[in-house]
Amino acid sequence: MLSQSRPRLAWFSPVPPARSGIAGRSAELVVELRAAFDIDVFVDEPVARATTDPRVRSAHEFVWRHQQQPYDLNVYQIGNSSHHDYAWPYAHRYPGLVVLHDTHLHHARAAALLRTRRADEYRAEFAWNHPHHDPDLAELAVNGFDSRLYYEWPMVRALAATARLVAVHGEGAARELREMLDRAETAEAITSIRLGEGELVTSEEERRSRGSVCARCHIPIDAIVFAVIGGLIPEKRISQILAAMPGLIAHVPPAHLLLAGAPVEHYDVRAEIAAHGLADRVTVTGYLETDADVTAHLAACDVSLNLRWPTTRETSGPWLRALAAARPTVISDLVHLAHVPALDPRTWKPDGLPVCVSIDVLDEDHSLRLAMRRLGTDAALRARLGCAARAWWEREHSPAVMIDDYKRVIAAAIARPAPAVPASLPRHLRDAADERLRRLIAPFGVAAALAREGVLR
């Protein structure tokens, strides 16, 4: 039942100061959507303590607030990171709109369960999410052998089965998710939305960014700067990019690589830079604190490298910002990006009006070298790709189109009834914790009163 006034939304998402791209986009989105919806934001306890925004509250407050005045819809922003762990129990217990920023969530879900010594619950979820696989495969993660095997088993079926509506970024990701779930009733509840991120950059802003970033990073102002923006993880194919640099420098002497992001513990990027003898050709900036910093570093580069493999089917925020800044970009040819018009560096034949260069992961080393060499020497091609990239961004990935898509899917989710919870769903995902609560409050003699109020079932 809709509220008489604007629909009331309970918004579950990390927000700043959480260091997450999703957190930043979510906070911006809430500001825009409050013109049409009454939104309360529910976060995990550490973030709640760190914010002064009165409309950002601890998720622990949700149940009693919902009991007092029910929300018309819960919106869950879910990504493959620990920032979203707190939201999972609410998503199963209070069905709503689930926005999947990644369609593979195994890394985060396994870590959340196994870190808290809930191996049996992990086994149960693995088996339910992947009924066509041997359940003993779960023992790999239980015994610490996770690595890239997580990419093989997405762990999203339970979230989809208990959601009113699931939204993913792009029709390619939606189509793959429908096929992956292989359940007609769940497939009907999957839709696509466009992710909007970035801002247009003027020629004057570009000039200022180039000067300030090059001065701060000790990069020659006339260098041809290739950039990787964001966390410096192996999946961004940094090893492959570093391996391509010596050959590139032979053909493009002023080439320089800017790694603008925070290194991670499990990948020693500085050691690899040294091993290739590239200390004077590669700059590592560390974490970029603000979106303005990200945009400035993108505006300062000549080519943005946005490779990803393996992938959780995420749409890269830095890639979208590079498009908005009219940068030529190099991406991996992935299923959820198949709709993007691109050039193949093996032939340089366009697929439609190209907005980027796309690398076949089966020919990655060869294609990457071809792409970097051509883009490093062909200023006219860089300019054409940058111009097409900006036009594509304005049509497909500006914040305005994202807001329109959110309004559409929120209305659809409100109108859609909550699904029946599958009886076969693991018990801990169906349990509202009433049994545990009864045990805790038994000494106080208030169980009957809480049951009358509907707090206990």
Stockholm file with secondary structure:
# STOCKHOLM 1.0

chainA/1-457         MLSQSRPRLAWFSPVPPARSGIAGRSAELVVELRAAFDIDVFVDEPVARATTDPRVRSAHEFVWRHQQQPYDLNVYQIGNSSHHDYAWPYAHRYPGLVVLHDTHLHHARAAALLRTRRADEYRAEFAWNHPHHDPDLAELAVNGFDSRLYYEWPMVRALAATARLVAVHGEGAARELREMLDRAETAEAITSIRLGEGELVTSEEERRSRGSVCARCHIPIDAIVFAVIGGLIPEKRISQILAAMPGLIAHVPPAHLLLAGAPVEHYDVRAEIAAHGLADRVTVTGYLETDADVTAHLAACDVSLNLRWPTTRETSGPWLRALAAARPTVISDLVHLAHVPALDPRTWKPDGLPVCVSIDVLDEDHSLRLAMRRLGTDAALRARLGCAARAWWEREHSPAVMIDDYKRVIAAAIARPAPAVPASLPRHLRDAADERLRRLIAPFGVAAALAREGVLR
#=GR chainA/1-457 SS CCCSSSCEEEEECCCTTSCCHHHHHHHHHHHHHTTTSEEEEEECHHHHHHCCCTTEEEGGGHHHHHHHSCCSEEEEEECSSGGGGGGHHHHHHSCCEEEESCSCCHHHHHHHHHHTTCHHHHHHHHHHHCTTSCGGGHHHHHTTCCGGGGGGCCCCHHHHHTCSEEEEESHHHHHHHHHHHCCHHHHTTEEEECCCCCCCCCHHHHHHHHHHHHHHHTCCTTCEEEEEESCBCGGGCHHHHHHHHHHHHHHCTTEEEEEESCBBTTBCHHHHHHHTTCTTTEEECCCCCSHHHHHHHHHHCSEEEECCSSCCSCCCHHHHHHHHTTCCEEEECCGGGTTSCEEETTTTEESSSCCEEEECGGGHHHHHHHHHHHHHHCHHHHHHHHHHHHHHHHHHTSHHHHHHHHHHHHHHHHHSCCCCCCTTSCHHHHCCSHHHHHHHHGGGTCHHHHHHTTSCC
#=GC SS_cons         CCCSSSCEEEEECCCTTSCCHHHHHHHHHHHHHTTTSEEEEEECHHHHHHCCCTTEEEGGGHHHHHHHSCCSEEEEEECSSGGGGGGHHHHHHSCCEEEESCSCCHHHHHHHHHHTTCHHHHHHHHHHHCTTSCGGGHHHHHTTCCGGGGGGCCCCHHHHHTCSEEEEESHHHHHHHHHHHCCHHHHTTEEEECCCCCCCCCHHHHHHHHHHHHHHHTCCTTCEEEEEESCBCGGGCHHHHHHHHHHHHHHCTTEEEEEESCBBTTBCHHHHHHHTTCTTTEEECCCCCSHHHHHHHHHHCSEEEECCSSCCSCCCHHHHHHHHTTCCEEEECCGGGTTSCEEETTTTEESSSCCEEEECGGGHHHHHHHHHHHHHHCHHHHHHHHHHHHHHHHHHTSHHHHHHHHHHHHHHHHHSCCCCCCTTSCHHHHCCSHHHHHHHHGGGTCHHHHHHTTSCC
//
